[in-house]
């Protein structure tokens, strides 16, 4: 497991002090923007600009417990994610959530477990 620095203070984070979090508000915003985009682009895409206008996925944040992220609604403690087996467990668990596809979970796996990418 490779531990990135805190997304808030940019200092090192030990597993026992770290949290992965994501904001449900940001997820709802992306869901609404995606619905609007699909409404405005009902046919086949003919333009690169149309594709580029598609909403980006919501980014999971890695931070210290003390660097509390305002608006973070779903949190996973670092110690519950510190092995390949635990990361796979979380992946399967999160795939059951109706909001999961709006997140950048793949980026999380690639960041923490670069050997998997």
C-alpha positions, 0 to 999 in steps of 0.5 A: 500500500502506498500512502499519499499525502493529505488532500487538505494539509498536504502532510504525510498521513499514517494509516491509523490517522487517515480517512477516505471521504466523499461528499454526498452533496458533490455526488448529487450535483454530478448526478444532476449535471449528468442528467442535464447533459444527457437531456441536452445530448439525446443523440450520438455525440458528434463533437469532442467538446460535447464529450468534454462537457460531460461531468467529471466524477466526484473525487474521494479525499484522503486526509487526517482525521483532524483535517475534517472535511466539511461536507464529507458524508461517507468515510472509510477509516484508513485501517479498514482499507490497508490491504488488497483484501480490504480494498477489494471488500470495499470495492464490492461493498461500494458497488452496491451503492446507487451513487458509486458510479459517480465517484472516482474509486478507480483513482483511489485504487490506483493511488493507494495500490499502484501495482494494480493499475 
